[in-house]
Amino acid sequence: MSSALLQPSAHLPPHLALRLSQQAPLLLKNQTDNNISLLIPLLSSAETPERWMIYENLMQSCLRTGDDKSAHLCLQRLSDRFGPTNERVMGLRGMYQEAVAEDETALEHVLLEYEKILEEDPTNTPILKRRIALLRSMSRPIEAINALVQLLEGSPTDAEAWSELSDLYQSQSMYGQAIFSLEEVLLITPNAWNIHARMGEIIYLSALAIHSGNELHTDKLLIDSMRYFCRSIELCDGYLRGYYGLKLITNRLLWILPETQKASSAVSSLGAGEVPPPTLSVVQKLNERATSKLAEIIRRSSTSEKGFECYEQAEVIAARELLDRDTQPVER
């Protein structure tokens, strides 16, 4: 349990977050109780960074599961330690107020409080980010995008902000801007395999959005998407989303790329510095590799084999459904 509380709540699966929040009243009742020391030694230890990280993560788990009382107690202890004007504490207090807001009017009041704080201190990053998150949750994406752009003007190396901006652009079908934002993330974190896979997903969506009559550009986008998925699994051999995307893309490429296209246009259509497209045999091998790896992950995660128990059940089910499509008859 101690290791789970050192992870951000958003990274925990729902069942684990629920289990932590169910034990929160006991954990918070008495820090010096011997039983509590046995459950979570760090929580009852002397002053350590981990101690306050646990309070923060426990608060977020409680908010996820509706235990507002325990969440408020965690917030109060953080406020007592660092002061109510600490920027991080202010951001956590805003998160709590958003979670307990009962209606749109209450959320508008929280938003107004954020704006008052930012009038006094425009550089309060936790409040800036809470305001953006609140705008998005209130279905005001354009305002959220504008706020993120302003945030990135002052903090251009904030990978989290660039990633959020990309997601917002993608939600508005602004694929060019979404891709540009993820490129900025990759400049900051070039080995982030999940971002490479996310780039592959957005390029794939942009290819699907192209109207008929521009098949050559669609093919190029699909090949670019495939390369990003390949890079993601190169960086993380067990990344399910990377293999899922690779399987999806190569299925489509094997369907739309005729045998003659490679020979007729692979060289003539290349611009300066462009990489030639892969041959159909290479695409086929990548498809087989993705199929094999997905089948292995499904098989070994279903028995909770060590090293394979961490996969999300929903992702495993989606992978199984994707492989099942290959066994169904196809009408051409």
C-alpha positions in Angstrom: 0.0 0.0 0.0 2.9 2.4 0.8 4.2 2.2 -2.8 0.7 2.9 -4.2 0.4 6.0 -2.1 3.7 7.3 -3.5 2.1 7.2 -7.0 -0.1 10.1 -8.3 -3.7 9.1 -7.9 -4.4 9.6 -11.6 -1.9 6.7 -12.4 -3.7 4.3 -10.1 -6.4 1.9 -11.5 -9.9 2.6 -10.1 -10.0 -0.5 -7.9 -6.7 0.5 -6.1 -7.8 4.1 -5.7 -11.0 2.9 -4.1 -9.2 0.5 -1.8 -6.9 3.4 -0.6 -9.8 5.8 -0.1 -11.8 3.1 1.9 -8.9 2.9 4.4 -8.3 6.7 4.5 -10.4 7.3 7.7 -8.3 4.7 9.6 -5.0 6.0 8.2 -5.9 9.6 9.1 -7.5 8.9 12.5 -4.3 8.8 14.5 -0.8 9.2 12.9 0.9 7.8 16.0 -1.2 4.7 16.3 1.0 1.6 16.1 -1.3 -0.1 13.6 -1.1 2.9 11.3 2.7 2.7 11.6 2.6 -0.9 10.4 0.3 0.0 7.5 2.1 3.0 6.2 5.4 3.7 8.0 6.1 6.9 6.0 2.8 8.5 7.1 3.8 8.3 10.8 7.5 9.0 10.3 9.3 12.2 10.9 9.3 15.1 8.4 10.0 13.6 5.0 8.9 14.7 1.4 7.2 11.3 1.0 5.0 12.0 4.0 3.4 15.0 2.3 3.3 13.3 -1.0 1.2 10.6 0.6 -1.2 13.2 1.9 -1.6 14.7 -1.5 -2.1 11.4 -3.3 -4.5 10.1 -0.7 -6.5 13.3 -1.0 -6.9 12.8 -4.7 -7.8 9.2 -4.3 -10.5 10.2 -1.8 -11.9 12.8 -4.2 -12.0 10.2 -7.0 -14.2 8.0 -4.9 -16.4 10.6 -3.2 -14.9 10.6 0.3 -14.9 14.4 0.6 -14.5 14.3 4.4 -11.2 12.4 4.3 -10.0 14.5 1.3 -10.7 17.7 3.3 -8.7 16.4 6.3 -5.7 15.6 4.0 -6.0 19.1 2.6 -6.1 20.7 6.0 -3.0 18.9 7.2 -1.1 20.1 4.1 -2.4 23.6 4.7 -1.3 23.5 8.3 2.2 22.4 7.3 2.9 24.7 4.3 0.4 27.5 4.8 -2.8 28.4 3.0 -0.9 30.7 0.6 1.4 28.0 -0.7 0.8 27.7 -4.4 0.6 24.0 -4.4 -1.8 24.0 -1.5 -3.9 26.6 -3.3 -4.1 24.4 -6.3 -5.2 21.4 -4.2 -7.8 23.5 -2.5 -9.1 24.5 -5.9 -9.3 20.9 -6.9 -11.2 20.1 -3.7 -13.7 22.9 -4.3 -14.3 21.8 -7.9 -14.9 18.2 -6.7 -17.5 19.2 -4.1 -19.3 21.8 -6.3 -22.9 20.8 -6.6 -23.9 22.7 -9.8 -22.7 25.0 -12.6 -23.2 28.0 -10.4 -20.8 26.7 -7.8 -18.2 25.9 -10.5 -18.6 29.5 -11.8 -17.8 30.7 -8.3 -14.6 28.6 -8.2 -13.6 30.0 -11.6 -14.1 33.5 -10.3 -11.9 32.7 -7.3 -9.2 31.5 -9.7 -9.4 34.7 -11.7 -9.1 36.9 -8.5 -6.0 34.9 -7.4 -4.4 35.4 -10.9 -5.1 39.1 -10.8 -2.9 39.3 -7.8 -0.3 36.8 -9.0 -0.4 35.9 -12.8 2.5 33.5 -12.4 0.7 31.1 -10.0 1.1 28.0 -12.1 -1.1 25.6 -10.1 -4.0 28.0 -10.2 -3.4 28.6 -13.9 -3.6 24.9 -14.6 -6.6 24.4 -12.4 -8.4 27.2 -14.2 -7.6 25.5 -17.6 -8.9 22.2 -16.3 -12.1 23.8 -15.0 -12.7 25.6 -18.3 -12.4 22.3 -20.1 -14.7 20.4 -17.7 -17.3 23.2 -18.2 -17.2 22.6 -22.0 -15.4 25.8 -22.9 -12.5 24.4 -25.0 -11.7 27.6 -26.9 -11.1 29.5 -23.6 -9.0 26.6 -22.3 -6.9 26.7 -25.5 -6.3 30.4 -25.2 -5.4 30.1 -21.5 -2.9 27.3 -22.4 -1.3 29.3 -25.1 -0.8 32.1 -22.6 0.7 29.7 -20.1 3.1 28.3 -22.7 4.3 31.7 -23.7 5.7 32.1 -20.2 6.7 28.4 -19.7 7.6 27.0 -23.2 9.2 23.8 -21.8 6.1 22.6 -19.9 5.6 19.2 -21.5 2.3 18.6 -19.6 0.8 21.8 -20.9 1.8 21.1 -24.5 0.3 17.6 -24.2 -3.0 19.1 -22.8 -3.0 21.7 -25.6 -2.6 18.9 -28.2 -5.5 17.0 -26.7 -7.7 20.1 -26.8 -6.8 20.8 -30.4 -7.6 17.2 -31.3 -11.0 17.5 -29.6 -11.8 20.3 -32.0 -10.5 18.4 -35.0 -7.6 20.8 -35.4 -5.2 18.0 -36.2 -2.3 20.2 -37.6 -2.1 22.1 -34.3 -2.5 19.0 -32.3 0.5 17.4 -34.1 2.6 20.5 -33.7 1.9 20.6 -29.9 3.0 16.9 -29.6 6.1 17.6 -31.5 6.9 20.2 -28.9 6.4 17.5 -26.2 8.8 15.2 -28.0 11.4 17.9 -28.2 11.3 18.0 -24.4 10.8 14.3 -23.7 12.2 12.5 -26.8 12.0 9.0 -25.2 8.4 9.2 -24.0 7.0 6.1 -25.7 3.4 7.0 -24.8 3.8 10.3 -26.6 5.1 8.6 -29.7 2.1 6.4 -29.7 -0.2 9.3 -29.1 1.3 11.1 -32.1 0.6 8.0 -34.2 -3.0 8.0 -33.0 -3.5 11.7 -34.0 -1.9 11.3 -37.4 -4.1 8.3 -38.0 -7.2 10.3 -37.1 -6.1 13.1 -39.4 -5.7 10.6 -42.2 -9.2 9.4 -41.6 -10.5 13.0 -41.8 -9.1 13.6 -45.3 -11.8 13.6 -48.0 -11.7 11.2 -50.9 -9.6 12.3 -53.9 -6.3 12.7 -51.9 -5.4 9.1 -51.4 -1.6 9.8 -51.9 -1.6 12.1 -48.9 -3.7 9.7 -46.8 -1.2 6.9 -47.5 1.7 9.1 -46.4 0.0 10.0 -43.2 -0.8 6.4 -42.4 2.9 5.5 -43.0 4.0 8.3 -40.8 1.6 7.1 -38.1 3.0 3.6 -38.4 6.5 4.9 -37.9 5.5 6.6 -34.7 3.9 3.4 -33.3 7.1 1.5 -34.2 9.1 4.1 -32.3 6.9 3.7 -29.3 7.4 -0.1 -29.1 11.1 0.3 -29.8 11.3 2.4 -26.6 8.9 0.1 -24.6 8.7 -3.4 -25.8 5.6 -4.2 -23.7 3.5 -1.1 -24.5 0.1 -2.4 -25.4 -1.2 0.8 -27.0 1.8 0.9 -29.3 1.2 -2.6 -30.6 -2.6 -2.0 -30.9 -1.9 1.1 -33.0 0.7 -0.8 -35.1 -1.8 -3.6 -35.7 -4.6 -1.2 -36.7 -2.4 0.8 -39.1 -0.8 -2.1 -40.8 -4.2 -3.8 -41.3 -5.3 -0.7 -43.1 -2.1 -0.3 -45.1 -2.2 -3.9 -46.3 -5.7 -3.2 -47.5 -5.2 0.1 -49.4 -1.6 -0.2 -50.7 -1.6 -2.0 -54.1 1.3 -4.0 -55.2 2.0 -1.7 -58.0 2.1 1.6 -56.1 5.4 0.8 -54.4 7.2 0.2 -57.7 5.6 3.1 -59.6 5.8 6.0 -57.1 8.1 5.1 -54.2 11.0 6.9 -55.8 9.4 9.5 -58.2 7.2 11.1 -55.5 9.9 11.5 -52.9 11.0 15.0 -51.9 14.4 16.0 -50.7 15.2 14.3 -47.4 12.1 12.2 -47.4 12.3 8.5 -46.4 11.0 6.0 -48.9 7.8 4.2 -47.9 8.1 0.6 -46.5 7.5 -2.3 -48.8 4.4 -4.4 -48.4 6.6 -7.2 -47.1 7.8 -5.0 -44.3 4.3 -3.9 -43.5 3.3 -7.5 -43.4 6.1 -8.4 -41.0 5.2 -5.5 -38.7 1.6 -6.7 -38.7 2.6 -10.2 -37.8 4.8 -8.9 -35.0 2.0 -6.8 -33.6 -0.4 -9.7 -33.8 2.0 -12.0 -32.0 2.8 -9.5 -29.2 -0.8 -8.6 -28.6 -1.7 -12.3 -28.4 1.1 -12.8 -25.9 -0.1 -9.9 -23.7 -3.7 -11.1 -23.8 -2.7 -14.6 -22.9 -0.3 -13.8 -20.1 -2.3 -11.0 -18.5 -5.4 -13.2 -18.4 -3.5 -15.4 -15.9 -2.0 -12.5 -14.0 1.5 -13.7 -14.8 4.2 -11.7 -13.1 5.1 -8.6 -15.2 1.8 -8.8 -17.1 -0.7 -7.9 -14.3 -0.4 -4.2 -14.7 -2.3 -3.9 -18.0 -5.7 -2.2 -17.9 -8.5 -4.6 -18.4 -10.3 -2.4 -20.9 -7.2 -2.2 -23.1 -6.8 -6.0 -23.0 -10.4 -6.4 -24.1 -9.9 -3.9 -26.9 -6.8 -5.8 -28.1 -8.7 -9.1 -28.0 -11.5 -7.6 -30.1 -9.0 -6.2 -32.6 -7.4 -9.7 -33.1 -10.9 -11.3 -33.3 -11.6 -9.2 -36.4 -8.8 -10.9 -38.3 -10.6 -14.2 -37.9 -13.9 -12.9 -39.3 -14.6 -13.3 -43.1 -13.9 -10.2 -45.1 -16.1 -9.1 -48.0 -14.3 -7.1 -50.6 
